[in-house]
């Protein structure tokens, strides 16, 4: 499962690569170690006057469902298994209506050694400058803030994962 990734590309590069129309929100600085709960760029499509346009949105990594009582749940919902998103209340609504691409240059997977240590392995494409993780996003209203407060609405996201097989044919989550 994706727990850390790299996103150091400039906003203009992301707009160009994903053919997005505009940026909504304040883009985060480049990071070679994006962690859960940090702000990240996502690409979402929107129907605008009969035309589908892509937008680069800035979201908090860790999905906060619209029905959540507080923001803390998001730190547990950084990834969602693709095979079960329609069965899970945390992801069901977003899976139907709010899909996104989460741009990344690469990501880290940890390999456990026999002595229990974890070694990070950086995975990336040798052919493409950017990867696009499948993702979901959600809007959450902070109940502690007044309705007219511009900070009341939080945009959050999750990365979809699925099963894969290693070289020996073992099923692993990635």
Secondary structure, DSSP 8 states (H G I E B T S, - for coil): ---EEEE---HHHHHHHTT--EEES-----EEEEETTSEEEEEEEEEETTEEEEEEEEEEES---TT-SSGGGGGG-SEEEGGGTTT-TTTHHHHHH-EEEEEESEEEEEEE-TTS-EEEEEEE-SS-S-EEEEEEEEEEE-TTS-TT-TTSEEEEEEEEE-EEE-TTS-EEE-
